Amino acid sequence: MRILVIGSGGREHALCWKLSQSELIEELYCAPGNGGTSSVATNVGIAANDIDRLLEFAQENEIDLTIVGPEEPLVLGITDSFEEAGLNIFGPNAFSAQLEGSKDFAKRFMMSHGIPTARYRTYTDLNDALKGIDEFTYPLVVKADGLCLGKGVTICEDRLSAEKALKESLQDKIFGKEGDRVVVEEFLTGTEASLLCFVSHNKLFPMESAKDYKQIYDGDKGPNTGGVGCFSPSPLFTPQLKQKIRDSVLDPIERGLEKDGHDFTGILFIGFMIEGDDPKVLEFNVRFGDPETEVVLPRLKSDLGEIFFKALSGDLKEEDMEWDEDPCVTVVLTSGGYPGYYRKGYEISGIEMLPEDLVLFHNGTRLEAGKLLTNGGRVLSLTATGAYEEARSRIYKSIGLIDFKDKSYRTDIAKL
């Protein structure tokens, strides 16, 4: 089989790393890839949102299956284009991708099908929004409706900060058209957790749970990021909670997808807020999470390529997925200044000194003239399996071996 993975982050490196172990796969490509994917796949210099060129490449190279990593090409309709050309592709079509591409669409889906979530209102007019926030208590949450690379969510502690967030989105257009509509939500308390699911024609097959760290500083302080650390599984996911999530969330999602006319095959990421034994859905993503992928896939003992093909054909079963019982932890090394302004192009050294029992996923790197350089806000994900404290200890003991200018990271990942 010839496989094409689309994307350039840590998620795509983890996908390529796992797929490279599949007995089904003979040729593996990654477009555009990064400095790490090149060690397990052939990088292809095509941007992830250049659907026409990706389609042309897949046709010319007789690609048997394309796997879409990031959300943007899914929202733009890459699946529709590939399917119209008769090509296999793993990822939801543009209609189903609205579950991530529009927070209002997702909230309406949840409310319509009885999926527990925060109370909300949606606004397109600033004056209406400024009046509407009086219906909420503080803190409240303001979310730009569209895709904002994890940066369109603001937790507002008082009316002044809520007004600022609404004006930035609806008046100042800091998120462009992605912020032309905003969702205002009640603030939920509890502990966040993530659950990735393989989806085969509207049927959900949950993977192992994970807990990611979105805020940039220790103690969950500072602005939100795309995720700077993660571990799997989440201790919150007891057998009792898993059953409650199946009954109150996964089954209603399956019924809702059928009722609303979806034919969803791909990944559904469900972000939860869990308080006691009460799970509520914060968000949907329609692709593998990042950095969740970096801790979930190392625990998958089954052949990932086989899972993808079975999901496409409708033959996937729960027993097709076997998991390692050992937890997995990842710590993301970031560029100084991220998630705000940061510089790229700094040389990375010391990778060859890492112990063999660690796995290094590249989030934002590139190879240039034989040198590995930083190429993003999130640069590298240092990953280890084992008991939580033992795994995190091995990671933090090795972080000093890797060096690049303005390197930064949280010191409290998986500190339970």
N, C-alpha and C positions, 0 to 999 in steps of 0.2 A: 504493500500500500504506500501511496505517496500522500503525505499530509502537509498542509499549510496552516501555520498558526499566525494569526494577525495580531500585531501589537509590539510594544517595545519596552514593557516594564518588568517588574519582578514577577508579576502574575504570569506573564508569557514565558519568562525564563523557567519558572516552576513547571508550567505546562510542558514546555519542550523537554525539560529534564526528565519528567515522568514519562512522557511519550517515547523518549529515546530508549526506555527500558521495555517497550512493548514488542512482543514477538511478531505482531502483525505489520509493523512499519519498516519499510525499506529505505524510503527517502523522507527527510523531514526538513521543512523550510520554515523560516520565520520572517515576516515582513512588518516593519523594517528590522526588528530585532535590536539587540544591543551588544555590548562587549562581552556579555556572559552567554547569550544564546548562541553565539558563534562557536562555542565549544561543543555543543550538542546538536546543532542544526546549521543549515546553510542560510545565512542572512540574505534577504532580498531587499534591495533599496527602493521600496514602494511604501508610501505613507499609509497608515492604517485607515485613513478616510478617503483614499483615492480608489473608489469602488471600481471605476472603469478599468484602471490598470491592473488591479488585483484580479478582476474577472478575466482579463486577457491573459495574465500570467497563469491562472489556474487552468484555463483552456489549453494554452500552448504546452504546459508541462503535465497535462493529464493528471491533475490532482484528484485523488479519490475522495478526500474529505478536507474541508476548510473549517477551522475552529476559530471563532472570533473572540478575542480577548477583551478589548475595551468597549465601552458603551456607545461611543459616538457613531461608528459605522453601523451598529445595529439600529439605532434611532434613525439614521439616514436611509435605511432600507437595503443594506447589503444582502441580507438573506433573501429578500424578494427578488433582487437582481440575479443572484446565483441560481435560485430555484427556477426562475423563468428560463435560464440558460441550460437547465437540466443537470446542474451540479449539486452534489451533496454539500451541505453546510450545516454546522452545528451552532445554533443561535436563533432566538425568536425573530419573527418578521416585524416589520415596522409597527403594525397595529399592536402586537403584544409588547413591543419594546417601550410603548408609552407608559408601562408600569414603572419604568425608571425615568423616561424622558419627560414626564409631566407628573409632578407631585400631586397636582389636583386630580389627574386621571387616576392615580393610585389610591388617593383618599376616597374618591367616589366609588371605586371598585371595592375597597374595604367596607365602607359603610353599606353599600348595596347588598353585600353578601354576608353581613354579620360578623366580620372579622374584627376582633378587639383592637382598637387604636385610639389615639388621642382625639378629643373634640377639636374641630377646626372650622375655619371660614376661609374662603378664597376671595381675593380682591384684584381688580385691574386698575381701579381708580384710587389715587392717593387719598383724596378727601374721604371717600367711603371707608378706606382702611383705617384712617386716623380716628374716625368715629367708631368703627367696628371693634377696635382693640379694647374699648371700654367694657365689652362683654367678657373679657378675660381678666384673670388675676395674674399677678407677677410672682415668679418669672414666667414669661411666655416665649414662644419660639417663632421666629420669622424665617420662612424658607422661600428663596427664589424658586419659581415653578420648574425651571428647566435644568439642564446640565451645567454645573459650575465647578467641576473637578473637585468636589468635596468642600467647596468654600462658600456655598450659597446659604449656609445655615447660621443664624445668629440667635444665641440665647440672651434674651433681654431681661435685665433685672428690674427695670423701672420704665415708666412711660417715656422718659427722655431717650433712652437707648432704643426703645421700640420705634419711636418716631424717626430716629436717625436711620435705623435699618430699613424702614419702609421708604423713606425719601431716597436713600442710596439706590434702592432697587427700582422703584416706580418713577422717580423724578430724575435722579442723576444717571441712571442707566449703567451702573458700574458692572452689571452682568450682561449688558446688551439686551437682546431680545429674550434671552433666557430668564430675565427678571421682569418682563412685562406683566407677569402675573405673579402674585405672592400668595403663599399659604401661611396663615397664622394659626398656631396650634397651642393648646394647653401644654404646659411643661409637665412631663412625667418623671416621677422619681423611681429609683431602684437601680439595678445594675444592667448595663448593656451586654448583650450577647448576640452572636451571629450564627445563622444556620444556612449553609449552602445546600441546595437541592438540585440533583439532576431532574430534568423534566422531560418526559417522553409522551408527546401528544396529550398534554394536559395532566398527566399523572406524575405526582411528586415522589421522589425517592431521596429522603434526607441523607446528607453526609454527616460526618462528625461535626460537633459544634465548635465554636471558637469565640475568643474574646479579643477584640482589637483595642488599640489605644489611639484615639483620634487627636487629642490635644498635644501640643508640641513639647510642653514642659512637664517635669516630674510632678506627681500629685494631681494630674489632670488639670493643669493650669495652662493659660495661654490660648491662642487661636486654634481653631480646628485645622487639621491637615488631611491628607489622603490616608493617613494611618502610619504610625511610627513604631509599631510593635504589635505582637499578637501571640496568643498561645491557644492550644487545642489539646483536650476538650475543655469546655467551660464546666467548672464544678457544679454550676447551677443546674445542669441538665441531668437531673435524677430520672430514673425510670418513670416516676409519677409525672414529672414535668413534661417529659417527652410524650407521654400519652395525652396529656392535656393539650399540648401543642398540636398533636395529630388531630384530636377531636375538634378543637376550637379554632385552629388556624389552617392546617394543611388540607383537611377534608373540605372546609368551606372554599378555600382557594380553588381546589380541583372542580368543585361544583360551579363556582363562579366563572372559571375559564370556559367550561362547557356551555353554560347558559349564555354567556356574552359572545359566543362565536369565535373564541380563540382556537388556534391549533398550535400550542406552545411546545416547542422542543428546544431545549437549551439548558441554561442554568437560571434558577431563581434564587437570589440571595435575599434572605429575610433578616432584617435588623430588628432585634427585640429590646424592649425595656421590661425587665422582670423584677417584680416586687413581691416577695414571698413566693407563692405558687401561682401568681397572676401574670401571665405573659401578654404584653401588648405589642403590636407591630409599629415600629418607628418608620420603616421605609422598605421598599423593594428595590433591588438591583436586578438586572436581567443578564448578569454575567458573573464570572468568578470575581470574588472580592480580592482586594490587594491591600493589606498583606495576609488576609485569611488563607489564600491559596498556598502561600509559602509554609503554612503549618498544617494544613489539611492534607494536601497531596503527599507529603512525606509519610503520612500515616496510612495511606491507601496501599494495601498489599495486592489488590487486584490489578489486572491489565487495563489501564485507562483507555487505550485505543479500543479495546473490546467493548467497554462501557459506552463509549460514544456511538459506535456502530449499532449496538443493541438499542440504544435510546432512539436513534433515527428510525430503525425498523419497527419499533414498538414491542420489542422482545425483552426489554430490560426487566429484571426482577431484583428484589431486595437482596437475595442471596448472591447476586453477582458482585456485590461490594463487600470485601473483607477488610477489616481495619486492624492496624497494630494497636495494642492496648497502651503502649508507651505514649505519654504526652509529647508535644512538640512546641518549641518556643522559638520566636524570631525577634531580633532587635534590629531596627532600621537605622543605619547611619545616614545622616542628612547633611546637606550643605548649610553652612552658617547663614542665618537670615530667613531660611525657609520656615513658614509658608509665605513670607513676604519676599522682598527682593533678595536675590542671591546670585553669585557668579558661577559660571561653568568653566570647564576646561582645565581644572587642576589635575595634576598627575596623581594617580593612586599607586601606592607601593605597599609591599608586605603581604599581598595575598598568598604568595607561594609559601609563606611561613605558617599558614593556618594548619592546625592539626587535621588529620584525615577524618576524624569523627564529627566534624562540622561540615555543613553544607552552606555555600555562599550563593545567594541569588542576587543578580544584578538588577537594580531598579532603574537607575539612570546613569549609564556609562556608555562610552564609545571608544573604539580603537582607532588610533590615529598615528601613523608612522611607527607602528609597533609599540606604542605607549597606550596604557589604559587611562582614560580621562573621565572626570566627572561630567555628567551631562543631564543633570536634573536636580530637583530639590531633595528627592529621596534617591540615595545613591546605591547602597548595598544593604541586603538583608542577611544577617548572620544567624544561622539556624541550627538548632540541635534538638535531638530527641532524647528522652529519658525523664525521670522524675522531675517535676517542675523546678525545684531548687537546684538540683544537680545540673539540669540542662542550662538554666540561666547562669549558673556559676561558670560553666565551661565557656559560654558565650562571652561573658564580661571579662574573663581572664584573657581571652584572645583578641578582644577589640583593640587593645593597644598595639597589636601587631600590624594593623592596617592603618595607613596614614595618608591623609590628603589635607590640603589647606582648608581651614575653617570646619573641620569635621565636628559633627555634633550628634548627640544621641541622648535618649532618656536612660536613666539608671535604675528605673523601678519596674521594668517590664516583667510580668509574671511573678512579682513579689506578692505572694498570696498571704 
